[in-house]
Amino acid sequence: MKKVLYIMLFLILGMNLTAQSVWDGSREAISSGSGTESDPYLIENAQQLAWLVYTINWDYSRWTEGKYFLLTTDIDLNGNADNQWIPIGAGPSTESHKYFDGVFDGGFHEITGLYIDSNNAVNDNNSMWVSDYVGFFAELGANAQVKNLYLEGLIISIRKSGGFSGKNGIFEYCISDVDIKTSGTQSASAGIAAYGNPTVRFSANLGDIKGKNGVGGIIGMNGHVESCYNMGNITGENVVGGIAGRCADIKNSYNVGEISYFETTNYKGAIVGNKPSGSGIINCHYLEGCIDETNEYGEPQTAEFMRSEAFVSLLNNETDVWVYDEENTNDGYPVFGNVQFGVEEVITEFPDMVMVYPNPVVDNVYVVGDVASCEIYDLVGKCVLSVSKNMEEIRVNDLPSGIYMMRFMTNNGSVVTKKIIKK
């Protein structure tokens, strides 16, 4: 059911259902981009992603600070007990602490097959693993950003563990479908970020999270949450909540996942288990019955109301983040309205009717084919350029760097779409 739900969400977010690059355990240096915002390093396959891990964990110290990275394809990490992912930023700290400190843009792609068991001999014998934090990123810099990414997999650990990050980070439009099982007595656990002072916006957790102390769907211990939701089952022994175990601020968010705890659990809640003095839980709601006993934070709602347009209006709280799930793609619960990226690459019967090059492109796209017109869309579905003459050469130098869809109308009435990367 969870995977079916993810596929529906995947369509909502407009992520591109492209062929995956499967990791075979090897590395390949990133060869495109200079790391600037306008010319990001392009991660074009699984091997280049593995190279990024190696260069951060072993070869260099803090070289990613202020650098931009863009994922251009779906990746299958092909994880199992013998082929595990070493978290980015988990390497030795003989010179200075090494962690990712740049901007990682997932390009609305998916990374699946994440497998980490920090207790497994594969990791115990690997000198690249010394961090106290576990996740796709072991640790992020305070200003490091991760956005526009879906992540799926399994983490087993005694350390502080988050699907995206063990510690810190700024996250936007991140979907975690990572099941997490932690057993350390002080190990915070969460779908997005476990510990530190993370900020999470417009993101969701679908994975089941089980831990000891500081367990939440979005954040484990400390941080800030805005406009997020949790649908995973959350289990904790102490300080456990649907959105966060302990969190400074949560607003405009909701939880429908089940919360389980023990007789000895001191702090538990449908939204947050415990919050610091002076912090705020504003306009947060939870599905009634998702927890047996809760604190005063958040408002219980019926499933019927939470699936209504009235709830969308209440949740928005004078913003335009949420929209009604008209297509029932999220089991009827509100979805992110300002991430209707929805420009999908149409699979046509004759895709070779139109060819474009180079790709990635800097200034001009050259077009080969019997084309009458072209419209170029960004990933939020906005038409940023429309061309109906001089179709052989289309200037895109004024467009910001990123991923775009070119939608061509041929002279015989066919529609062909091509995805391009603008550097």
Summary of the structure (lengths in Angstrom):
residues: 423
radius of gyration: 21.9
end to end distance: 38.5
largest distance: 72.4
contacts: 1634
relative contact order: 0.09
helix: 11%
strand: 40%
